Amino acid sequence: MTVPLYEYRCTHCGHRFERVQPVGAPPEPCPVCGAPSRKTYGSVGLVFRGSGFYRTDYQRASGREGTSSPDRKEKEEKGSEGSAGPKEES
């Protein structure tokens, strides 16, 4: 059976320490000053693998609303280039 590693922080002096304890075990007192300690929670590395985590995984082939293709962006940019700025008469 694997026992998890917990990180604790002292409520009095702020000392941080780690202990390997079974799940549900009461927190150990601070090894520096003996005051009560509390578990601290850090960020967890989370990795999504497989399909179904991206917006494009569930798009319908016929309706691609909300996305624009590179060709579409180029057409929009070319169309806006000609209309930008005042027109000159010759």
N, C-alpha and C positions, 0 to 999 in steps of 0.2 A: 504494500500500500504506500502511495506517495503522500508525503506530508507537505503542505504548502509553506512557502516562505512569506512571512508578514513583515511589514515595516511599521515601526512604532515611533511616536514622538512624545516626549515627556511634557506633561501639562505644566510643570513648574519651571524647569530650566531650558526646555526646547531641544534637548539632546535627541538625536535620531539614531535608532538602532534597528537591527533585523533579528528575527527569531524564527526558527522552524518549529511550528506548533501544529497540533491537530486542529481540524475545523471545530469551532465552538469553544476552544480553550479560552479562559479569561486572559486578558492582557497582563504581561509581566510588568513589575515595577521598573522604573528607570535604574540602570546599572550605575549611574553616576551619583544621583542624589536620593534614590529610593522612593520618589514621588510616583503617583499613578501615571500611567501612559495611555495613549489612545492610538488606534490603528490609523495609518494614513493611506490614502488611496492616490495612486499616481495614474498617469496616462497609460493606456494599454495599446500596444501595437495591434491594429486591426487590418486584416487583409481579406478582401472579397475575391474569391476565386470562382471561376465558372461563368456560365451565362446568366442573364437576368438581373445584373446589377447596373447596367447602363441603359440610358433612355433609348438608345438605338437598338437594343436587344428585343424590344417589344413593339417596334414600329411596324405598321402595315406597309406592304410593298406599294399599294396604290396611293395612300395618303401620307405624305411626309409634311405634316403641318408643323410649324415652329422651327424647322430647320431650313437652311438654305445651302444649296450646293455652290461650289466654287464658280461654276459657269454663271449661275444666277447673280452672284456677287459682282462678277466682272461686268455683266450687262448693266447692272445698276450703277456701277462706278462710271462706265463709259457714257451712260445716259446723263448722269449728273455733271460730267465734265463740260459738255456742250452748253448746258443751261446756266453754269456758274458765271457770274460777272456780267457787266453791261454789254450790250450788243453794239458793235461799231458799224457805222454806215460808211460806204465807200463811194 
